[in-house]
């Protein structure tokens, strides 16, 4: 495989994993306990078999605990990644609403959340005067 194509595939895979971790964070935040694969699949609009396959992969890598009966629980690096993606999402929503004055529910927000580094997130926070909540009223995780 060509190096550039390989990099794109790796980036897409990484972004895909982040979406699963974010979905689990959001379900957890909404008080769903235990979280089951069916809830993650529904939120992401992905088939249950595909969701189960990815959850097993993430569990094997230590990102989450996954049991059919006990549900799904973010662990270690998985929790950190989910928190970072949610933070990036919510800071970007505030940026779109308050500074750019464009639709903060656009697909562009979702695309950007994966590309924002901690350095950029800190700059966003400073620019936005340290917002505590996103436009939907949810808490923005700290850096």
Phi and psi in degrees as GROMACS dihedral restraints (atoms count N, CA, C in turn):
[ dihedral_restraints ]
;  ai    aj    ak    al  type     phi  dphi    fc
    3     4     5     6     1   -62.8    20    10
    4     5     6     7     1   143.8    20    10
    6     7     8     9     1   -54.8    20    10
    7     8     9    10     1   -44.3    20    10
    9    10    11    12     1   -66.3    20    10
   10    11    12    13     1   -43.7    20    10
   12    13    14    15     1   -62.3    20    10
   13    14    15    16     1   -39.8    20    10
   15    16    17    18     1   -62.4    20    10
   16    17    18    19     1   -42.3    20    10
   18    19    20    21     1   -62.9    20    10
   19    20    21    22     1   -42.6    20    10
   21    22    23    24     1   -63.3    20    10
   22    23    24    25     1   -43.1    20    10
   24    25    26    27     1   -61.8    20    10
   25    26    27    28     1   -44.0    20    10
   27    28    29    30     1   -63.1    20    10
   28    29    30    31     1   -41.9    20    10
   30    31    32    33     1   -63.4    20    10
   31    32    33    34     1   -44.0    20    10
   33    34    35    36     1   -62.2    20    10
   34    35    36    37     1   -43.0    20    10
   36    37    38    39     1   -62.6    20    10
   37    38    39    40     1   -44.5    20    10
   39    40    41    42     1   -62.4    20    10
   40    41    42    43     1   -44.4    20    10
   42    43    44    45     1   -63.7    20    10
   43    44    45    46     1   -39.7    20    10
   45    46    47    48     1   -61.8    20    10
   46    47    48    49     1   -45.5    20    10
   48    49    50    51     1   -59.9    20    10
   49    50    51    52     1   -42.0    20    10
   51    52    53    54     1   -61.7    20    10
   52    53    54    55     1   -36.3    20    10
   54    55    56    57     1   -63.9    20    10
   55    56    57    58     1   -39.9    20    10
   57    58    59    60     1   -64.4    20    10
   58    59    60    61     1   -45.7    20    10
   60    61    62    63     1   -63.6    20    10
   61    62    63    64     1   -41.3    20    10
   63    64    65    66     1   -62.2    20    10
   64    65    66    67     1   -44.0    20    10
   66    67    68    69     1   -58.9    20    10
   67    68    69    70     1   -42.7    20    10
   69    70    71    72     1   -64.1    20    10
   70    71    72    73     1   -43.9    20    10
   72    73    74    75     1   -56.5    20    10
   73    74    75    76     1   -47.8    20    10
   75    76    77    78     1   -65.0    20    10
   76    77    78    79     1   -39.0    20    10
   78    79    80    81     1   -65.9    20    10
   79    80    81    82     1   -41.5    20    10
   81    82    83    84     1   -61.5    20    10
   82    83    84    85     1   -45.1    20    10
   84    85    86    87     1   -60.8    20    10
   85    86    87    88     1   -33.7    20    10
   87    88    89    90     1   -80.4    20    10
   88    89    90    91     1     2.9    20    10
   90    91    92    93     1    83.1    20    10
   91    92    93    94     1    15.2    20    10
   93    94    95    96     1   -78.6    20    10
   94    95    96    97     1   121.2    20    10
   96    97    98    99     1  -148.5    20    10
   97    98    99   100     1   129.9    20    10
   99   100   101   102     1   -72.8    20    10
  100   101   102   103     1   158.4    20    10
  102   103   104   105     1   -90.6    20    10
  103   104   105   106     1   127.8    20    10
  105   106   107   108     1  -110.9    20    10
  106   107   108   109     1   160.8    20    10
  108   109   110   111     1   -55.0    20    10
  109   110   111   112     1   -34.6    20    10
  111   112   113   114     1   -62.5    20    10
  112   113   114   115     1   -36.9    20    10
  114   115   116   117     1   -68.0    20    10
  115   116   117   118     1   -40.3    20    10
  117   118   119   120     1   -64.8    20    10
  118   119   120   121     1   -45.5    20    10
  120   121   122   123     1   -59.7    20    10
  121   122   123   124     1   -43.8    20    10
  123   124   125   126     1   -64.3    20    10
  124   125   126   127     1   -45.4    20    10
  126   127   128   129     1   -62.5    20    10
  127   128   129   130     1   -41.6    20    10
  129   130   131   132     1   -86.2    20    10
  130   131   132   133     1    -7.6    20    10
  132   133   134   135     1    57.6    20    10
  133   134   135   136     1    48.6    20    10
  135   136   137   138     1  -126.1    20    10
  136   137   138   139     1   150.8    20    10
  138   139   140   141     1   -62.8    20    10
  139   140   141   142     1   151.0    20    10
  141   142   143   144     1   -61.1    20    10
  142   143   144   145     1   -43.7    20    10
  144   145   146   147     1   -60.3    20    10
  145   146   147   148     1   -40.6    20    10
  147   148   149   150     1   -65.2    20    10
  148   149   150   151     1   -40.9    20    10
  150   151   152   153     1   -63.6    20    10
  151   152   153   154     1   -46.6    20    10
  153   154   155   156     1   -60.0    20    10
  154   155   156   157     1   -42.0    20    10
  156   157   158   159     1   -60.9    20    10
  157   158   159   160     1   -46.1    20    10
  159   160   161   162     1   -67.5    20    10
  160   161   162   163     1   -39.8    20    10
  162   163   164   165     1   -62.5    20    10
  163   164   165   166     1   -40.2    20    10
  165   166   167   168     1   -63.9    20    10
  166   167   168   169     1   -41.0    20    10
  168   169   170   171     1   -62.3    20    10
  169   170   171   172     1   -46.1    20    10
  171   172   173   174     1   -66.7    20    10
  172   173   174   175     1   -35.5    20    10
  174   175   176   177     1   -66.2    20    10
  175   176   177   178     1   -41.7    20    10
  177   178   179   180     1   -61.6    20    10
  178   179   180   181     1   -31.4    20    10
  180   181   182   183     1   -87.1    20    10
  181   182   183   184     1     3.5    20    10
  183   184   185   186     1    79.7    20    10
  184   185   186   187     1    13.4    20    10
  186   187   188   189     1   -80.6    20    10
  187   188   189   190     1   -25.7    20    10
  189   190   191   192     1  -156.2    20    10
  190   191   192   193     1   160.7    20    10
  192   193   194   195     1   -95.6    20    10
  193   194   195   196     1   135.0    20    10
  195   196   197   198     1  -139.1    20    10
  196   197   198   199     1   119.2    20    10
  198   199   200   201     1  -141.6    20    10
  199   200   201   202     1   133.3    20    10
  201   202   203   204     1   -54.0    20    10
  202   203   204   205     1   -40.5    20    10
  204   205   206   207     1   -82.0    20    10
  205   206   207   208     1   -47.9    20    10
  207   208   209   210     1   -84.5    20    10
  208   209   210   211     1   -14.0    20    10
  210   211   212   213     1    91.7    20    10
  211   212   213   214     1  -159.8    20    10
  213   214   215   216     1  -116.6    20    10
  214   215   216   217     1   138.7    20    10
  216   217   218   219     1  -140.0    20    10
  217   218   219   220     1   127.2    20    10
  219   220   221   222     1   -65.6    20    10
  220   221   222   223     1   141.8    20    10
  222   223   224   225     1  -134.8    20    10
  223   224   225   226     1   148.7    20    10
  225   226   227   228     1    39.9    20    10
  226   227   228   229     1  -116.8    20    10
  228   229   230   231     1   -61.9    20    10
  229   230   231   232     1   -33.2    20    10
  231   232   233   234     1   -61.4    20    10
  232   233   234   235     1   -42.2    20    10
  234   235   236   237     1   -66.7    20    10
  235   236   237   238     1   -41.5    20    10
  237   238   239   240     1   -63.0    20    10
  238   239   240   241     1   -42.7    20    10
  240   241   242   243     1   -65.8    20    10
  241   242   243   244     1   -45.1    20    10
  243   244   245   246     1   -59.8    20    10
  244   245   246   247     1   -44.1    20    10
  246   247   248   249     1   -62.1    20    10
  247   248   249   250     1   -42.2    20    10
  249   250   251   252     1   -64.2    20    10
  250   251   252   253     1   -44.1    20    10
  252   253   254   255     1   -65.3    20    10
  253   254   255   256     1   -42.4    20    10
  255   256   257   258     1   -64.5    20    10
  256   257   258   259     1   -41.6    20    10
  258   259   260   261     1   -59.5    20    10
  259   260   261   262     1   -47.7    20    10
  261   262   263   264     1   -62.5    20    10
  262   263   264   265     1   -41.7    20    10
  264   265   266   267     1   -58.2    20    10
  265   266   267   268     1   -50.9    20    10
  267   268   269   270     1   -71.2    20    10
  268   269   270   271     1   -36.9    20    10
  270   271   272   273     1   -65.3    20    10
  271   272   273   274     1   -39.8    20    10
  273   274   275   276     1   -65.7    20    10
  274   275   276   277     1   -39.2    20    10
  276   277   278   279     1   -59.5    20    10
  277   278   279   280     1   -43.8    20    10
  279   280   281   282     1   -65.3    20    10
  280   281   282   283     1   -42.4    20    10
  282   283   284   285     1   -59.0    20    10
  283   284   285   286     1   -47.1    20    10
  285   286   287   288     1   -62.2    20    10
  286   287   288   289     1   -44.0    20    10
  288   289   290   291     1   -70.7    20    10
  289   290   291   292     1   -50.2    20    10
  291   292   293   294     1   -88.4    20    10
  292   293   294   295     1   -32.9    20    10
  294   295   296   297     1  -105.6    20    10
  295   296   297   298     1   -51.9    20    10
  297   298   299   300     1   -81.1    20    10
  298   299   300   301     1   -19.7    20    10
  300   301   302   303     1    56.1    20    10
  301   302   303   304     1    44.0    20    10
  303   304   305   306     1  -127.5    20    10
  304   305   306   307     1   170.3    20    10
  306   307   308   309     1   -57.0    20    10
  307   308   309   310     1   114.7    20    10
  309   310   311   312     1   -83.1    20    10
  310   311   312   313     1     2.0    20    10
  312   313   314   315     1  -109.6    20    10
  313   314   315   316     1    18.1    20    10
  315   316   317   318     1   -78.4    20    10
  316   317   318   319     1   164.1    20    10
  318   319   320   321     1   -63.9    20    10
  319   320   321   322     1   -25.2    20    10
  321   322   323   324     1   -60.0    20    10
  322   323   324   325     1   -35.3    20    10
  324   325   326   327     1   -61.6    20    10
  325   326   327   328     1   -46.3    20    10
  327   328   329   330     1   -63.7    20    10
  328   329   330   331     1   -36.5    20    10
  330   331   332   333     1   -69.0    20    10
  331   332   333   334     1   -41.0    20    10
  333   334   335   336     1   -69.1    20    10
  334   335   336   337     1   -33.6    20    10
  336   337   338   339     1   -56.2    20    10
  337   338   339   340     1   -26.5    20    10
  339   340   341   342     1   -84.1    20    10
  340   341   342   343     1   -17.9    20    10
  342   343   344   345     1  -100.3    20    10
  343   344   345   346     1   -10.5    20    10
  345   346   347   348     1   -79.0    20    10
  346   347   348   349     1   123.8    20    10
  348   349   350   351     1   -83.9    20    10
  349   350   351   352     1   168.9    20    10
  351   352   353   354     1   -59.9    20    10
  352   353   354   355     1   -39.5    20    10
  354   355   356   357     1   -59.2    20    10
  355   356   357   358     1   -44.3    20    10
  357   358   359   360     1   -68.9    20    10
  358   359   360   361     1   -39.7    20    10
  360   361   362   363     1   -61.8    20    10
  361   362   363   364     1   -39.6    20    10
  363   364   365   366     1   -63.7    20    10
  364   365   366   367     1   -42.0    20    10
  366   367   368   369     1   -65.6    20    10
  367   368   369   370     1   -40.6    20    10
  369   370   371   372     1   -59.1    20    10
  370   371   372   373     1   -47.8    20    10
  372   373   374   375     1   -56.6    20    10
  373   374   375   376     1   -45.9    20    10
  375   376   377   378     1   -63.5    20    10
  376   377   378   379     1   -48.4    20    10
  378   379   380   381     1   -58.8    20    10
  379   380   381   382     1   -38.8    20    10
  381   382   383   384     1   -89.2    20    10
  382   383   384   385     1     5.2    20    10
  384   385   386   387     1    62.2    20    10
  385   386   387   388     1    45.6    20    10
  387   388   389   390     1    52.8    20    10
  388   389   390   391     1    61.1    20    10
  390   391   392   393     1   -65.0    20    10
  391   392   393   394     1   145.2    20    10
  393   394   395   396     1  -100.0    20    10
  394   395   396   397     1   -22.9    20    10
  396   397   398   399     1  -134.1    20    10
  397   398   399   400     1   150.1    20    10
  399   400   401   402     1   -82.6    20    10
  400   401   402   403     1   174.9    20    10
  402   403   404   405     1   -59.5    20    10
  403   404   405   406     1   -19.4    20    10
  405   406   407   408     1   -90.4    20    10
  406   407   408   409     1     1.5    20    10
  408   409   410   411     1    85.3    20    10
  409   410   411   412     1     9.6    20    10
  411   412   413   414     1   -91.1    20    10
  412   413   414   415     1   148.4    20    10
  414   415   416   417     1   -65.6    20    10
  415   416   417   418     1   136.5    20    10
  417   418   419   420     1   -91.3    20    10
  418   419   420   421     1   116.5    20    10
  420   421   422   423     1   -57.8    20    10
  421   422   423   424     1   147.4    20    10
  423   424   425   426     1   -79.3    20    10
  424   425   426   427     1   170.3    20    10
